């Protein structure tokens, strides 16, 4: 008796190798439009601007002259350290003061205070107002002749807050603080709400008071969020422009001049594009250092 041979399986179809793109080439093809757009609107203008720093170029005159490192030496041998110091004074003040205010309000709202939802929305009001509007509002408040401080009786004699070297920077920091503390409050409140209540309850049962609970329980839990908030606000304030320019324009006598206002004044009022670009390049190097610190902190937080 003969048995039928079992049916043979058809060989699997051969994979077509010709004309196929590798994963890397396919990914590059997908990202090519974005990379081209990035190069066109960011990379090329940046390189072109940095290259301009090696030339003497005036907006009022045609052409330019190669001067090498003279534009950079002009700033390093001149007002660079003064501008850096004033930028740091503004940056540190406009970062730490709103941080303290925002953290205090976040702690208060996190306790379940009655009407905390309404207060949270009310405190956000300064943050949603455009910076130029905030600056003009506080310019009216600080006005020496008809300002709010004078009309409300907070001060008895008129004070030119924005016209005196001793008070102009303080006025600028106060204005920036009013505009930025709500953002810090919201971020810190979000961090506080992630702290498990069980930890506070356990610490209370062990006899820890509110101050001890803050340093033993609350702060270790929100330290990562607080460090990122501080560093981000520091970076933003290091390149802040509108509040300073509207209130003082860098004056009086250059006592509130920062990198942002100095670059603007040099380029569009002094018409010296070469020196303005050189200062912008030095400013960019400092910003890159801050960004590197920020990336390092975020990497550590991600690995934790």
Helices and strands as residue ranges (DSSP letters): H 23-38, I 39-43, H 44-52, E 55-56, E 65-66, H 70-76, H 80-109, H 116-123, H 125-128, H 131-141, H 148-151, H 165-192, H 197-205, H 210-213, I 214-218, H 219-238, H 242-247, H 259-268, H 273-303
